[in-house]
Amino acid sequence: MTKKLAGLPTWQRNLFVLWFGVFMTGIGFSEVLPFLSLYVDTLGNFSKNQLTFYSGLALPSPF
């Protein structure tokens, strides 16, 4: 794999590394996002309406 990368122009190597980083970040977000709304509950004493609002606000915030 490193021989293939070494033979590429610099911009293509950078593009590959950037793509890989963005891909791994996307995987990380997709693993964390379902549990983010459950974490909001541990941040304080909220009523059900407040908890629903803050959980709904926290879910789209990374995007």
GUNU-106469 format. One record per atom (N, C-alpha, C): residue in one letter; z, x, y; atom name; residue number from 1. Coordinates in steps of 0.2 Angstrom, whole numbers, m for minus. Each point is the difference from the previous one (the first is absolute). Layout:
N
{aa:A Z:Z X:X Y:Y at:CA i:NUM}
...
% end
This chain:
63
{aa:M Z:0 X:4 Y:m6 at:N i:1}
{aa:M Z:0 X:m4 Y:6 at:CA i:1}
{aa:M Z:0 X:4 Y:6 at:C i:1}
{aa:T Z:4 X:6 Y:0 at:N i:2}
{aa:T Z:0 X:4 Y:6 at:CA i:2}
{aa:T Z:m7 X:4 Y:1 at:C i:2}
{aa:K Z:m3 X:1 Y:m5 at:N i:3}
{aa:K Z:m7 X:3 Y:1 at:CA i:3}
{aa:K Z:m5 X:m5 Y:3 at:C i:3}
{aa:K Z:1 X:m6 Y:m2 at:N i:4}
{aa:K Z:m4 X:m5 Y:3 at:CA i:4}
{aa:K Z:1 X:m1 Y:8 at:C i:4}
{aa:L Z:7 X:0 Y:1 at:N i:5}
{aa:L Z:2 X:0 Y:7 at:CA i:5}
{aa:L Z:m2 X:6 Y:4 at:C i:5}
{aa:A Z:1 X:6 Y:m3 at:N i:6}
{aa:A Z:m2 X:6 Y:4 at:CA i:6}
{aa:A Z:m7 X:0 Y:2 at:C i:6}
{aa:G Z:m5 X:m3 Y:m4 at:N i:7}
{aa:G Z:m7 X:0 Y:1 at:CA i:7}
{aa:G Z:m2 X:m5 Y:5 at:C i:7}
{aa:L Z:4 X:m4 Y:2 at:N i:8}
{aa:L Z:m1 X:m5 Y:5 at:CA i:8}
{aa:L Z:0 X:3 Y:7 at:C i:8}
{aa:P Z:m3 X:m3 Y:5 at:N i:9}
{aa:P Z:1 X:2 Y:7 at:CA i:9}
{aa:P Z:7 X:m3 Y:2 at:C i:9}
{aa:T Z:2 X:3 Y:6 at:N i:10}
{aa:T Z:7 X:m1 Y:2 at:CA i:10}
{aa:T Z:1 X:m7 Y:2 at:C i:10}
{aa:W Z:m5 X:m4 Y:3 at:N i:11}
{aa:W Z:1 X:m7 Y:2 at:CA i:11}
{aa:W Z:1 X:m4 Y:m7 at:C i:11}
{aa:Q Z:m4 X:2 Y:m5 at:N i:12}
{aa:Q Z:1 X:m4 Y:m6 at:CA i:12}
{aa:Q Z:7 X:1 Y:m4 at:C i:12}
{aa:R Z:2 X:6 Y:1 at:N i:13}
{aa:R Z:7 X:1 Y:m3 at:CA i:13}
{aa:R Z:5 X:m4 Y:4 at:C i:13}
{aa:N Z:m1 X:1 Y:6 at:N i:14}
{aa:N Z:5 X:m4 Y:5 at:CA i:14}
{aa:N Z:0 X:m7 Y:m2 at:C i:14}
{aa:L Z:m6 X:m3 Y:0 at:N i:15}
{aa:L Z:m1 X:m7 Y:m2 at:CA i:15}
{aa:L Z:3 X:m2 Y:m6 at:C i:15}
{aa:F Z:m1 X:4 Y:m5 at:N i:16}
{aa:F Z:3 X:m1 Y:m7 at:CA i:16}
{aa:F Z:8 X:0 Y:0 at:C i:16}
{aa:V Z:3 X:5 Y:4 at:N i:17}
{aa:V Z:7 X:0 Y:0 at:CA i:17}
{aa:V Z:3 X:m6 Y:4 at:C i:17}
{aa:L Z:m4 X:m2 Y:6 at:N i:18}
{aa:L Z:2 X:m6 Y:4 at:CA i:18}
{aa:L Z:0 X:m6 Y:m4 at:C i:18}
{aa:W Z:m6 X:m1 Y:m4 at:N i:19}
{aa:W Z:0 X:m6 Y:m4 at:CA i:19}
{aa:W Z:5 X:0 Y:m5 at:C i:19}
{aa:F Z:2 X:5 Y:m3 at:N i:20}
{aa:F Z:5 X:0 Y:m5 at:CA i:20}
{aa:F Z:7 X:m1 Y:3 at:C i:20}
{aa:G Z:1 X:2 Y:6 at:N i:21}
{aa:G Z:7 X:m1 Y:3 at:CA i:21}
{aa:G Z:0 X:m8 Y:2 at:C i:21}
{aa:V Z:m5 X:m3 Y:3 at:N i:22}
{aa:V Z:0 X:m7 Y:1 at:CA i:22}
{aa:V Z:0 X:m4 Y:m6 at:C i:22}
{aa:F Z:m3 X:2 Y:m5 at:N i:23}
{aa:F Z:1 X:m4 Y:m7 at:CA i:23}
{aa:F Z:7 X:0 Y:m2 at:C i:23}
{aa:M Z:3 X:6 Y:0 at:N i:24}
{aa:M Z:7 X:0 Y:m2 at:CA i:24}
{aa:M Z:5 X:m3 Y:4 at:C i:24}
{aa:T Z:m1 X:0 Y:7 at:N i:25}
{aa:T Z:4 X:m4 Y:4 at:CA i:25}
{aa:T Z:m1 X:m8 Y:m1 at:C i:25}
{aa:G Z:m6 X:m2 Y:m1 at:N i:26}
{aa:G Z:m1 X:m7 Y:m2 at:CA i:26}
{aa:G Z:3 X:m2 Y:m6 at:C i:26}
{aa:I Z:0 X:4 Y:m5 at:N i:27}
{aa:I Z:4 X:m1 Y:m6 at:CA i:27}
{aa:I Z:8 X:m1 Y:1 at:C i:27}
{aa:G Z:2 X:5 Y:4 at:N i:28}
{aa:G Z:7 X:0 Y:2 at:CA i:28}
{aa:G Z:2 X:m7 Y:4 at:C i:28}
{aa:F Z:m4 X:m2 Y:4 at:N i:29}
{aa:F Z:1 X:m6 Y:4 at:CA i:29}
{aa:F Z:0 X:m6 Y:m5 at:C i:29}
{aa:S Z:m5 X:0 Y:m4 at:N i:30}
{aa:S Z:0 X:m6 Y:m5 at:CA i:30}
{aa:S Z:6 X:0 Y:m5 at:C i:30}
{aa:E Z:3 X:5 Y:m1 at:N i:31}
{aa:E Z:6 X:0 Y:m4 at:CA i:31}
{aa:E Z:6 X:m2 Y:3 at:C i:31}
{aa:V Z:0 X:2 Y:7 at:N i:32}
{aa:V Z:6 X:m2 Y:4 at:CA i:32}
{aa:V Z:0 X:m7 Y:3 at:C i:32}
{aa:L Z:m5 X:m2 Y:2 at:N i:33}
{aa:L Z:m1 X:m6 Y:4 at:CA i:33}
{aa:L Z:3 X:m6 Y:m4 at:C i:33}
{aa:P Z:0 X:m1 Y:m6 at:N i:34}
{aa:P Z:3 X:m6 Y:m3 at:CA i:34}
{aa:P Z:7 X:0 Y:1 at:C i:34}
{aa:F Z:3 X:6 Y:0 at:N i:35}
{aa:F Z:8 X:0 Y:1 at:CA i:35}
{aa:F Z:2 X:1 Y:7 at:C i:35}
{aa:L Z:m4 X:0 Y:5 at:N i:36}
{aa:L Z:2 X:1 Y:7 at:CA i:36}
{aa:L Z:4 X:m6 Y:2 at:C i:36}
{aa:S Z:m3 X:m6 Y:m2 at:N i:37}
{aa:S Z:4 X:m6 Y:3 at:CA i:37}
{aa:S Z:7 X:m1 Y:m3 at:C i:37}
{aa:L Z:1 X:3 Y:m6 at:N i:38}
{aa:L Z:6 X:0 Y:m3 at:CA i:38}
{aa:L Z:5 X:4 Y:3 at:C i:38}
{aa:Y Z:m3 X:6 Y:3 at:N i:39}
{aa:Y Z:4 X:5 Y:3 at:CA i:39}
{aa:Y Z:3 X:m3 Y:7 at:C i:39}
{aa:V Z:m4 X:m5 Y:3 at:N i:40}
{aa:V Z:2 X:m2 Y:7 at:CA i:40}
{aa:V Z:7 X:m4 Y:m1 at:C i:40}
{aa:D Z:1 X:m3 Y:m6 at:N i:41}
{aa:D Z:6 X:m4 Y:m1 at:CA i:41}
{aa:D Z:6 X:5 Y:0 at:C i:41}
{aa:T Z:0 X:6 Y:m1 at:N i:42}
{aa:T Z:5 X:5 Y:0 at:CA i:42}
{aa:T Z:2 X:3 Y:7 at:C i:42}
{aa:L Z:m4 X:m2 Y:5 at:N i:43}
{aa:L Z:1 X:3 Y:6 at:CA i:43}
{aa:L Z:5 X:m4 Y:5 at:C i:43}
{aa:G Z:2 X:m6 Y:m3 at:N i:44}
{aa:G Z:5 X:m3 Y:4 at:CA i:44}
{aa:G Z:1 X:m7 Y:m3 at:C i:44}
{aa:N Z:4 X:m4 Y:4 at:N i:45}
{aa:N Z:2 X:m7 Y:m2 at:CA i:45}
{aa:N Z:m5 X:m5 Y:4 at:C i:45}
{aa:F Z:m5 X:m2 Y:m4 at:N i:46}
{aa:F Z:m5 X:m4 Y:4 at:CA i:46}
{aa:F Z:0 X:m7 Y:m3 at:C i:46}
{aa:S Z:m1 X:m5 Y:4 at:N i:47}
{aa:S Z:m1 X:m7 Y:m3 at:CA i:47}
{aa:S Z:m7 X:0 Y:m4 at:C i:47}
{aa:K Z:m1 X:m6 Y:m4 at:N i:48}
{aa:K Z:m6 X:0 Y:m4 at:CA i:48}
{aa:K Z:m6 X:0 Y:4 at:C i:48}
{aa:N Z:0 X:m3 Y:6 at:N i:49}
{aa:N Z:m6 X:m1 Y:5 at:CA i:49}
{aa:N Z:m1 X:7 Y:2 at:C i:49}
{aa:Q Z:5 X:4 Y:3 at:N i:50}
{aa:Q Z:m1 X:7 Y:2 at:CA i:50}
{aa:Q Z:m2 X:4 Y:m5 at:C i:50}
{aa:L Z:2 X:0 Y:m6 at:N i:51}
{aa:L Z:m2 X:4 Y:m6 at:CA i:51}
{aa:L Z:m7 X:m1 Y:m1 at:C i:51}
{aa:T Z:m2 X:m6 Y:0 at:N i:52}
{aa:T Z:m7 X:m2 Y:m2 at:CA i:52}
{aa:T Z:m5 X:3 Y:6 at:C i:52}
{aa:F Z:3 X:m1 Y:6 at:N i:53}
{aa:F Z:m4 X:3 Y:6 at:CA i:53}
{aa:F Z:m1 X:7 Y:m1 at:C i:53}
{aa:Y Z:5 X:4 Y:m1 at:N i:54}
{aa:Y Z:0 X:7 Y:0 at:CA i:54}
{aa:Y Z:m3 X:3 Y:m6 at:C i:54}
{aa:S Z:0 X:m4 Y:m6 at:N i:55}
{aa:S Z:m3 X:3 Y:m6 at:CA i:55}
{aa:S Z:m8 X:m1 Y:1 at:C i:55}
{aa:G Z:m2 X:m6 Y:4 at:N i:56}
{aa:G Z:m7 X:m1 Y:1 at:CA i:56}
{aa:G Z:m2 X:5 Y:5 at:C i:56}
{aa:L Z:4 X:2 Y:5 at:N i:57}
{aa:L Z:m2 X:5 Y:5 at:CA i:57}
{aa:L Z:m1 X:7 Y:m3 at:C i:57}
{aa:A Z:4 X:2 Y:m5 at:N i:58}
{aa:A Z:0 X:6 Y:m3 at:CA i:58}
{aa:A Z:m5 X:1 Y:m5 at:C i:58}
{aa:L Z:m3 X:m5 Y:m3 at:N i:59}
{aa:L Z:m5 X:1 Y:m5 at:CA i:59}
{aa:L Z:m7 X:2 Y:3 at:C i:59}
{aa:P Z:m2 X:m3 Y:5 at:N i:60}
{aa:P Z:m7 X:3 Y:3 at:CA i:60}
{aa:P Z:1 X:6 Y:5 at:C i:60}
{aa:S Z:6 X:2 Y:1 at:N i:61}
{aa:S Z:1 X:5 Y:5 at:CA i:61}
{aa:S Z:m3 X:7 Y:m2 at:C i:61}
{aa:P Z:0 X:2 Y:m6 at:N i:62}
{aa:P Z:m3 X:7 Y:m1 at:CA i:62}
{aa:P Z:m8 X:0 Y:1 at:C i:62}
{aa:F Z:m3 X:m6 Y:m1 at:N i:63}
{aa:F Z:m7 X:0 Y:1 at:CA i:63}
{aa:F Z:m2 X:m1 Y:7 at:C i:63}
% end
